[in-house]
Amino acid sequence: MRPHLSPEPWTCPCPTHLGDKQLTPTEAISQIRICAADRAYSHLQIGAPDYIQAALDALLTGVDSPSLCLLAGLGRNEHSEAADLFDSMLEELRLLPLTAERLTEARWDMARWWAGQIIEGKLDPVLGARLIFEDAGCELGQPTELAPFGRVVLALLDDADGRNVASQEELDEITEAARRLLA
């Protein structure tokens, strides 16, 4: 079965759920920064489950702070506490202020991580291209290094016959772009 790209709205899957490879502490911190930036500056709906998952992922990589531990352990009936704990965690980890340099670095870190997952076959190439294009490329001003991912994603979304299924050529283009990004 070929990967399918739905034009439906979607939420960004948490990177640790995209393959067997574990995040590094740097990648986990990048994920937290992206979550904080999306919360502060984006149209994306970031909520308690996103904060909790980012904290849990960071905790599993060895990142530690008092609020991070509390946030990672919140249950469904405690979601109202998540935003305050997330803010405290940002302060404790000294991730504030959210400077442009830190956010740019975080988005590049995640783009490279997704590219590695594509190459290792642990992330569907179409989903990986969409994550790189939408979560990194759009926020970074569409750098040329990420343009091939955007071309494929947009071609699938704009496909006049509605096929929205990647051809082998498109899959190969994504994989090659991932290799170039990591070179």
N, C-alpha and C positions, 0 to 999 in steps of 0.2 A: 504494500500500500504506500502510495506517495504521500509526503507531508502535505497537509491541507492548511491554507491560511484563511481564516474566517475574518470577514470585515467587522464582526461583532466586537463591542467593547470588551476589554479583558483587563485583568489585573496582572501585574508583574509577578511571576512566581518567584518565590524566594530562592536564591542561588543554591542553597544547600539541598534543595529538593530537586535539582536538575541533573543530578548524577551522583556517582559514588565518591568523587573526589571531595575531600574536606576543604573548607575555606581555611585560609591562613588568617591570623589575627589582623593583618593589614587589610585583607579583603573584607573581613567582617566589619572593621571600622569604616571602610569605604561604603559598605552597605548601609551602615547607620547614618553616615553623612548624607548619602543619597536620600534616605528616608526623611531625614530632617529637612533637606532642601526641598523635597517634593511637598512636604507638609507646609513649609513656609512660603514657597514661591510658585507652586505649580497648581494646575487645575485638577491634579489627581486627587482622588479621595483616599487619604492615608488615615488609617484608624488603628484602634487598639490591637487587632490581630497582627497588623504590620509591625507595630512597635514591639510587641511581645516576641514575634518570630525573629526580628533583628536582634533583640537582646539575647534570646536563646541561642541563636547561631554564634553570636560573639562569645557568650559564656562557654560554649562548647569548644571554641578555639583557644581558650585560656585568657581572654580579656576579662577583667574583673573590676567591679565597683559595687558599692552597697546597693545603689538603685538599680543597677543592671541585674543583679541577682533577684531583687524583689520583682522587677518587671518581668523577667524570664519565667518566674513562677506564678504569675497571675492566672487565676481561673476565669472562666466565662462570666461568673457573677461579680468579678472584680474589675471588669473592663473600664469602668468609670475612673479608675485610678491610673490608667495607663499613660495618658498624656502628661500628667504631672511627673510621674516616675521617669518618663522618657526625657523630659526637660532636665530633671535632676541628673540623670545619667549623662546627658550631653555636657553638663557642667563638670561633673566628677571626672569624666574622661578628657576634659579640656578640649572639647570639640567645638566650643563656641569661642569667638563668633564664627559663623559660617562664612568664611572668606571665599572669594572667587577662586583663589589658588587651590584651596582644600577641596572645593567641590569639583573643580576641573580634574584634579588628581584622582579623586574618588571615582568619577565617571570613567576615566581612562582605565583605572584598575579593574573595574567591573567589565568593561568592554573586552579587555584582554582575557579576563577569567572566562567569560562566555565563549570567546574565540577558542580558547584551549579546550573547553568542553565540547565544542563542535568538532574540532580535530580529533579528539579522543573518542568520538562517537557516543558521548554521554548526553548530548543535547541535540534535539532535532534541529537540523540546519535552518529550517524556516523560522522556527521559534527563536533560535539564537540570533538570526539576522534581524528579526523584529525587535528583540530586546536591545541589541547593539544599536540599531537605527533609532528606536524611540527613546530608550532610556539614556543612551550615551550620545549618539549622533545629533539628535535634535537639540539637546541641551548644550552641546559643545559647538554649535553653529555649523554643523555638517562638515567636519574636516574631511579632506580628500581621502585620508586613510580609511574612513568609514563609509565613503560614498558607494562602494559596490554593494554593501548590505542594503542600503536605502534603495538602490536601483531595483534589486530583486523584489524587495517588499512592496514597493510602489507598483512595479509591473504586475505583481500578483493581485494587488488590490484594485488596479485599474483595468484588469483583464476584461475586455468587452464581452467575451463569451461566457464569463462567469465561472471559468474552470477553477480558479483559485488553488490549483494544485501545481506544485513546483515540478518542472521538467528535470531530467537528469543534468542537463546543461546548467540550469539555474542552481541546482544543489552543488554541482562542481564549482560554480562561480563563488558560492558562499564559502565553501571549504577552502578554496584557494585564497580568498580574501582574508579568511581567518589565519591561514598560514603566513600571509604577508604581514598581517598585523602583529604577529608574534615574532617575526624575523628580526 
